[in-house]
Amino acid sequence: MSESSSSSSSPTEEIVRLIKRLSAYVTFKMSTIFSTSIRNLDSRSVGAIAGLAVAVIFTWRALRTTGEPPRRQPKRRMQPAEASQSNPASNPPDVSASHEDNGVQHVVDHFFQPVKPTLGQIVRQKLSEGRKVTCRLLGVILEESSPEELQKQATVRSSVLEVLLEITKYSDLYLMERVLDDESEAKVLQALETAGVFTSGGLVKDKVLFCSTEIGRTSFVRQLEPDWHIDTNPEISTQLARFIKYQLHVSAVKPERTAPNVFTSQSMEHFFGSA
């Protein structure tokens, strides 16, 4: 019966029995080794083990002590008599440290000082990204203030030249004026060319328009539909306020009534901050 039962056992059960026997054998051998070694220990071995344990304990305590931050010693307060006897020259102020602090502060102030915008940036900001500008010549670009003066001469104002060239870089600029004859037109074109207005590439002679009446200049502006118009005639500024987005009225005296979209300045260069 036993043979039949053992023969009928599965391979898995045989493996389990083999593992149990092996573990029991290993346990028996390990216990025998440890029991024998403990019995064979003499006084020297026991002393060595005890010394090693003591050394480990003292080493651990030493490392723990060095790892702690040192305790601050309470400062002894000086008596008034001792303070009076102490030499003030023995503790000079730290002059080098103060100089270094001042130097660092100077570098920081110099590095973070506000950057002044360029004229081109100011012009672009003032125009509010306006892509087309129309401008009268008399009293704005030219020194002369009437068509009668243009029959004699035409002079470009040097103070407005830089602003004028900056406007041509960002916007499509048209200049216009009322004249009395063809000779006046020629004088104006010659003055602009001599001043270098046409050499910048942003303005050509075809964009300098002439008419014989003030109504003609108003018609020019309405046909071109600019974002900005610059003029000296308050009546024209009032008429165009409904049609033009922004206007600059150049006058030494501010009118009593102006539309919200009409700005007043004593000169074009003063309005753009280059005066």
Secondary structure, 3 states (H helix, E strand, C coil): CHHHHHHCCCHHHHHHHHHHHHHHHHHHHHHHHHHHHHHCCCHHHHHHHHHHHHHHHHHHHHHHHHHCCCCCCCCCCCCHHHHHHCCHHHCCCCHHHHHHHHHHHHHHHHHCCCCCCCHHHHHHHHCCCCCEEEEECECCCECCCCHHHHCCCCCECHHHHHHHHHHHHHCEEEEEEECCCHHHHHHHHHHHHHCCCHHHCCCCHHHEEEECCHHHHHHHHHHHCCCEEEECCHHHHHHHCCCCCEEEEECCCCCCCCCCCEEEECCHHHHCCCC
